[in-house]
Amino acid sequence: MTKYESQIYTVNATQEHAYERMSNLKNFEALRSLLTMPDFAERVMANVPAEHADKVSPEKIQQIQQQLENVVFSEDAVSFESKMGLITLAITEREAPKLVKLQGVNTPVDVTLWVQLLPQGPYQSKMKVTVGADMNFFVRKMVEKYLKQAPDGIANFLCYLLAM
């Protein structure tokens, strides 16, 4: 299994609060209501760095909003339909208050996601995301660029959601 690690990120929530949110994936259902806010696309577009402006458009944001409508959140899993069928990320391990491990179910390659949390002062915590993927040499060469970026992208996303 090849592992890709994020940088260390600061979450504006205590370790216990961040773990509580991460260990129950039903908490992420709030994301759906955020994305349906009327001014959401405008706010995203206003905050996109110039070097990524060509990768984000109102149409892409609308497409993400439509895809999120079909995501199913439960306490232990997040599932969505894809071209390959139902894809699920399921929690396989919880170690309060420092680790949540998720495993891909029905994914094209074996994927594991580790979210590690550590305390950092009275109101913040540190977080690192690791993505592990078990794939052959040829597949790895095709997707490695994206897998190297994935942990930081996921960590950035989680920093916001875990602090809610």
FIVO-833670 format. One line per field, with one value per residue (C-alpha): x, y, z; residue number from 1. Coordinates in Angstrom, 1 decimal. Layout:
REM residues N
x	[X;...]
y	[Y;...]
z	[Z;...]
nulum	[NUM;...]
REM end
This chain:
REM residues 164
x	[0.0;1.3;0.7;0.3;0.4;-0.9;0.9;0.0;-3.1;-4.6;-8.3;-10.1;-11.7;-10.5;-9.2;-12.3;-14.8;-13.0;-13.0;-16.6;-17.6;-15.2;-16.2;-19.9;-20.2;-23.9;-22.4;-21.3;-24.9;-24.7;-22.5;-25.6;-27.4;-24.3;-24.1;-27.7;-27.3;-28.2;-24.9;-22.7;-21.3;-20.5;-18.7;-16.6;-15.7;-14.7;-12.3;-10.6;-6.9;-6.0;-3.8;-6.9;-9.5;-9.4;-10.4;-13.5;-16.6;-20.2;-21.1;-18.7;-20.0;-23.5;-22.4;-20.9;-24.2;-26.2;-23.9;-24.1;-27.8;-27.3;-24.8;-26.1;-24.6;-24.9;-23.0;-20.5;-20.4;-20.8;-22.1;-22.7;-23.6;-20.8;-20.3;-18.8;-21.9;-22.3;-19.1;-18.8;-16.3;-16.9;-15.3;-13.4;-11.6;-12.1;-9.5;-10.9;-9.9;-7.1;-7.8;-10.6;-9.8;-12.0;-11.9;-13.3;-16.0;-16.7;-13.9;-11.8;-8.7;-8.3;-8.3;-7.8;-8.0;-6.6;-7.5;-5.2;-5.9;-3.7;-4.3;-2.8;-3.7;-7.0;-9.1;-7.3;-6.1;-3.6;-4.7;-2.9;-4.6;-3.1;-4.4;-3.3;-4.0;-3.2;-2.8;-0.6;2.4;0.5;-2.6;-0.3;1.6;-1.7;-3.2;-0.2;-0.3;-3.9;-3.2;-0.3;-2.7;-5.6;-4.5;-4.0;-7.3;-9.1;-7.4;-8.3;-11.9;-12.0;-10.5;-13.6;-16.1;-14.6;-14.6;-18.3]
y	[0.0;3.4;6.2;9.9;12.3;15.9;18.7;19.3;21.5;23.6;23.0;25.8;23.3;21.3;17.8;16.4;18.5;17.7;14.0;14.0;15.5;13.2;10.0;10.4;11.0;12.0;15.3;16.1;16.3;20.0;20.3;19.8;22.8;24.9;24.1;25.0;28.5;31.0;32.9;29.8;29.8;33.6;33.2;30.3;32.1;35.2;33.1;31.0;31.9;33.4;30.3;28.0;30.3;28.3;25.1;26.5;27.8;28.4;25.4;23.1;24.3;23.6;20.1;19.4;20.7;18.3;15.3;16.0;15.7;12.0;11.4;9.3;10.1;7.6;7.5;5.0;5.7;8.1;6.6;7.9;6.6;6.7;5.3;2.2;1.7;2.5;3.8;3.9;5.3;3.4;4.0;0.9;2.2;4.9;5.7;8.6;11.4;11.0;8.8;7.9;5.4;4.9;2.2;2.4;-0.2;-1.1;1.3;0.5;0.3;-0.4;3.0;3.8;7.2;8.1;11.3;11.9;14.6;16.0;18.8;22.3;24.7;25.2;25.9;24.3;20.9;19.7;17.3;15.2;13.2;10.1;8.4;4.8;3.2;-0.4;-0.4;-1.8;0.1;1.3;2.6;4.3;6.1;7.4;8.7;9.4;13.1;13.3;11.1;13.3;16.3;14.4;14.4;18.2;18.8;16.6;18.2;21.7;20.6;18.9;21.9;23.9;21.1;20.0;23.5;24.0]
z	[0.0;-1.0;1.5;0.9;3.8;4.3;6.0;9.6;9.7;12.5;13.3;15.2;17.6;20.5;19.8;21.5;19.5;16.2;17.0;18.0;14.6;12.6;14.4;13.4;9.7;10.0;11.2;7.7;6.5;7.4;4.3;2.2;3.7;3.3;-0.4;-1.0;0.3;-2.5;-2.3;-1.9;-5.5;-5.4;-2.0;-3.3;-6.5;-4.5;-2.4;-5.1;-5.5;-8.9;-9.8;-9.5;-11.0;-14.3;-12.3;-10.6;-12.2;-11.2;-13.4;-11.6;-8.2;-9.4;-10.5;-7.0;-5.4;-7.6;-6.8;-3.1;-3.2;-3.7;-0.9;2.0;5.4;8.3;11.6;10.2;6.5;3.6;0.3;-3.2;-6.6;-9.3;-12.7;-11.0;-8.7;-5.1;-3.5;0.3;2.8;6.1;9.5;10.4;13.5;16.1;18.8;20.9;20.7;18.2;15.2;12.8;10.1;7.0;4.4;0.8;0.0;-3.7;-4.8;-7.9;-5.8;-2.0;-0.3;3.3;5.0;8.4;10.2;13.1;15.7;18.5;21.0;20.3;23.0;24.7;21.6;18.7;17.5;14.9;12.2;9.6;6.9;5.3;2.2;1.5;-1.8;-2.9;-6.7;-9.4;-10.9;-14.0;-12.2;-9.6;-12.4;-13.9;-10.6;-8.4;-9.2;-7.8;-4.8;-3.7;-3.7;-2.1;1.6;1.7;-0.2;2.3;5.3;4.0;3.6;7.1;8.8;8.0;8.7;12.0;13.4;12.8]
nulum	[1;2;3;4;5;6;7;8;9;10;11;12;13;14;15;16;17;18;19;20;21;22;23;24;25;26;27;28;29;30;31;32;33;34;35;36;37;38;39;40;41;42;43;44;45;46;47;48;49;50;51;52;53;54;55;56;57;58;59;60;61;62;63;64;65;66;67;68;69;70;71;72;73;74;75;76;77;78;79;80;81;82;83;84;85;86;87;88;89;90;91;92;93;94;95;96;97;98;99;100;101;102;103;104;105;106;107;108;109;110;111;112;113;114;115;116;117;118;119;120;121;122;123;124;125;126;127;128;129;130;131;132;133;134;135;136;137;138;139;140;141;142;143;144;145;146;147;148;149;150;151;152;153;154;155;156;157;158;159;160;161;162;163;164]
REM end
